[in-house]
Amino acid sequence: MAQSTMEPMKTKTLAEVYLKQGHLQEAYEILKALAEKDPRDLEIRERLKELSEKLGVAPPSIAQSVRLREKRLQTLGTWLMNIQNRRKK
């Protein structure tokens, strides 16, 4: 029987666990996803900046995260409008 793999929930706590275990790249990916989800969270941005320096990569731009979030919201709005229009027919 095939075993399915579930992706762990991305949380600050999981990122901290990865950091303590020395899994810097995994922690970075989680913090990056969290920063995209909530670009105004200063704690996440600071930890991401620190980790970026340790890994020798440029930290993601906050403006880029905001634009990505706005684009996702715009896409979702378009989908919802299309659904509403189809229901009216």
C-alpha atoms as a printed R data frame, in Angstrom:
   type eleno elety resid chain resno       x      y       z
1  ATOM     1    CA   MET     A     1   0.000  0.000   0.000
2  ATOM     2    CA   ALA     A     2   1.423  3.362  -1.027
3  ATOM     3    CA   GLN     A     3   2.115  5.773   1.759
4  ATOM     4    CA   SER     A     4   1.044  9.379   1.243
5  ATOM     5    CA   THR     A     5   3.291 12.134   2.441
6  ATOM     6    CA   MET     A     6   1.790 15.161   4.064
7  ATOM     7    CA   GLU     A     7   3.511 18.494   3.970
8  ATOM     8    CA   PRO     A     8   3.973 19.862   7.492
9  ATOM     9    CA   MET     A     9   2.121 23.035   8.425
10 ATOM    10    CA   LYS     A    10   4.372 26.022   8.012
11 ATOM    11    CA   THR     A    11   4.612 27.818  11.344
12 ATOM    12    CA   LYS     A    12   7.118 29.958  13.209
13 ATOM    13    CA   THR     A    13   7.505 27.122  15.696
14 ATOM    14    CA   LEU     A    14   8.426 24.601  13.012
15 ATOM    15    CA   ALA     A    15  10.941 27.062  11.567
16 ATOM    16    CA   GLU     A    16  12.514 27.436  15.025
17 ATOM    17    CA   VAL     A    17  12.711 23.652  15.427
18 ATOM    18    CA   TYR     A    18  14.486 23.378  12.079
19 ATOM    19    CA   LEU     A    19  16.892 26.154  13.113
20 ATOM    20    CA   LYS     A    20  17.729 24.415  16.392
21 ATOM    21    CA   GLN     A    21  18.348 21.164  14.504
22 ATOM    22    CA   GLY     A    22  20.645 22.939  12.039
23 ATOM    23    CA   HIS     A    23  18.286 22.626   9.055
24 ATOM    24    CA   LEU     A    24  18.780 26.204   7.900
25 ATOM    25    CA   GLN     A    25  17.418 25.805   4.374
26 ATOM    26    CA   GLU     A    26  14.179 24.227   5.606
27 ATOM    27    CA   ALA     A    27  13.733 27.003   8.180
28 ATOM    28    CA   TYR     A    28  14.423 29.605   5.483
29 ATOM    29    CA   GLU     A    29  11.775 28.144   3.157
30 ATOM    30    CA   ILE     A    30   9.167 28.151   5.924
31 ATOM    31    CA   LEU     A    31   9.974 31.709   6.991
32 ATOM    32    CA   LYS     A    32   9.896 32.846   3.370
33 ATOM    33    CA   ALA     A    33   6.426 31.331   2.903
34 ATOM    34    CA   LEU     A    34   5.230 32.932   6.138
35 ATOM    35    CA   ALA     A    35   6.629 36.311   5.076
36 ATOM    36    CA   GLU     A    36   4.746 36.057   1.787
37 ATOM    37    CA   LYS     A    37   1.583 35.230   3.684
38 ATOM    38    CA   ASP     A    38   1.989 38.118   6.157
39 ATOM    39    CA   PRO     A    39   4.612 40.630   4.984
40 ATOM    40    CA   ARG     A    40   3.892 42.917   7.935
41 ATOM    41    CA   ASP     A    41   5.080 40.424  10.579
42 ATOM    42    CA   LEU     A    42   8.272 42.075  11.813
43 ATOM    43    CA   GLU     A    43   9.436 39.024  13.782
44 ATOM    44    CA   ILE     A    44   9.319 36.809  10.704
45 ATOM    45    CA   ARG     A    45  11.050 39.428   8.555
46 ATOM    46    CA   GLU     A    46  13.854 39.831  11.093
47 ATOM    47    CA   ARG     A    47  14.418 36.076  11.442
48 ATOM    48    CA   LEU     A    48  14.349 35.705   7.657
49 ATOM    49    CA   LYS     A    49  16.935 38.477   7.303
50 ATOM    50    CA   GLU     A    50  19.217 36.827   9.890
51 ATOM    51    CA   LEU     A    51  18.873 33.442   8.225
52 ATOM    52    CA   SER     A    52  19.461 34.913   4.772
53 ATOM    53    CA   GLU     A    53  22.778 36.306   6.009
54 ATOM    54    CA   LYS     A    54  23.782 32.908   7.438
55 ATOM    55    CA   LEU     A    55  22.924 31.170   4.162
56 ATOM    56    CA   GLY     A    56  24.556 33.866   2.049
57 ATOM    57    CA   VAL     A    57  21.422 34.649   0.066
58 ATOM    58    CA   ALA     A    58  19.616 37.920  -0.465
59 ATOM    59    CA   PRO     A    59  16.537 38.238   1.729
60 ATOM    60    CA   PRO     A    60  13.273 38.350  -0.190
61 ATOM    61    CA   SER     A    61  12.010 41.834  -0.840
62 ATOM    62    CA   ILE     A    62   9.064 42.875   1.306
63 ATOM    63    CA   ALA     A    63   7.667 44.832  -1.628
64 ATOM    64    CA   GLN     A    64   7.868 41.663  -3.711
65 ATOM    65    CA   SER     A    65   5.966 39.753  -1.018
66 ATOM    66    CA   VAL     A    66   3.275 42.428  -0.898
67 ATOM    67    CA   ARG     A    67   2.922 42.414  -4.693
68 ATOM    68    CA   LEU     A    68   2.670 38.625  -4.732
69 ATOM    69    CA   ARG     A    69  -0.028 38.690  -2.061
70 ATOM    70    CA   GLU     A    70  -1.949 41.418  -3.894
71 ATOM    71    CA   LYS     A    71  -1.739 39.437  -7.127
72 ATOM    72    CA   ARG     A    72  -3.098 36.342  -5.387
73 ATOM    73    CA   LEU     A    73  -5.955 38.368  -3.895
74 ATOM    74    CA   GLN     A    74  -6.727 39.856  -7.293
75 ATOM    75    CA   THR     A    75  -6.789 36.392  -8.869
76 ATOM    76    CA   LEU     A    76  -9.061 35.111  -6.127
77 ATOM    77    CA   GLY     A    77 -11.369 38.113  -6.641
78 ATOM    78    CA   THR     A    78 -11.550 37.351 -10.360
79 ATOM    79    CA   TRP     A    79 -12.391 33.702  -9.664
80 ATOM    80    CA   LEU     A    80 -15.134 34.682  -7.229
81 ATOM    81    CA   MET     A    81 -16.604 37.166  -9.688
82 ATOM    82    CA   ASN     A    82 -16.627 34.485 -12.404
83 ATOM    83    CA   ILE     A    83 -18.384 32.062 -10.062
84 ATOM    84    CA   GLN     A    84 -21.010 34.662  -9.201
85 ATOM    85    CA   ASN     A    85 -21.561 35.463 -12.868
86 ATOM    86    CA   ARG     A    86 -22.024 31.764 -13.727
87 ATOM    87    CA   ARG     A    87 -24.567 31.338 -10.928
88 ATOM    88    CA   LYS     A    88 -26.622 34.239 -12.301
89 ATOM    89    CA   LYS     A    89 -27.013 32.500 -15.686
